[in-house]
Amino acid sequence: MINYLLFVALPYASLAVFLIGSIYRYKMKGFQVSSLSSQFLEGRTLFWGSQPFHWGMFFLFFGHLIAFLFPSTVIAWNGQPVRLLILETSGFAFGLSALTGLFVLIFRRMTNKRVKIVTNRMDVVVYIVLLTQIISGLWVAYFNRWGSSWFAAYLTPYLRSIFVFDPQIEAISTVNSLSIKLHVVSAFTIIGIIPFTRFVHFLVYPIDYLWRSYQQVVWNWDRKRIRTSRNHREGVKSTNN
């Protein structure tokens, strides 16, 4: 019963909430579909946390996606020990990168007063779920080798069965590793909370920036001087009434 709840009910509930919640938020609360960036409150620590976290998550996501879409290719690639080690080492390194960045972001949010003030409960939930997901993934990679091969061989058929509405949970149910089950459950949990958290900004990634014309910013005053100025206005006084 627990396996059916975790590996059948939870995935479908998460996917349903994700689809309905995301459409509702985009249609009814479009201006809230963003990452609610706090960069204007503090930028330096954010940079050193955000960069390793996002790059790590980026490569991990597409690594899992490739294993899901082309499992036979991944298994064939892993047929050579050297290539298997390269793949596993790279994945573990990106996982450490994501975890390091996440720790920096959590430290920033806990220690910076201005950022801490704008922190809400869902931000805490996001950090807890992300920590669970990344740590369990590293746990799997280190103690349940070789993750890329068994993901393609065991998890891919299970995940595909979910998407074709014919759930086959025999393989995932018989796994004796808590870390693997925790990794799968936390992944579907992330999908389910996307509409209620900052995760929703994944859906509106500014891909059009790749072909959009450059915007030119023209400063009418000295940028360094204005930061320390006590004047009410800088530059030429506006003639608008």
Secondary structure, DSSP 4 states (H G I P E B T S, - for coil): -HHHIIIIIHHHHHHHHHHHHHHHHHHH-GGG-S----TTT--HHHHHHHHHHHHHHHHHHHHHHHHHH-HHHHHHHTTSHHHHHHHHHHHHHHHHHHHHHHHHHHHHHHH-HHHHHT--HHHHHHHHHHHHHHHHHHHHHHHS--HHHHIIIIIHHHHHHHHTT----HHHHT---HHHHHHHHHHHHHHHHGGGSGGGGGGG--GGGGTSPPPPP--SS-HHHHHH--SS--SSPP---
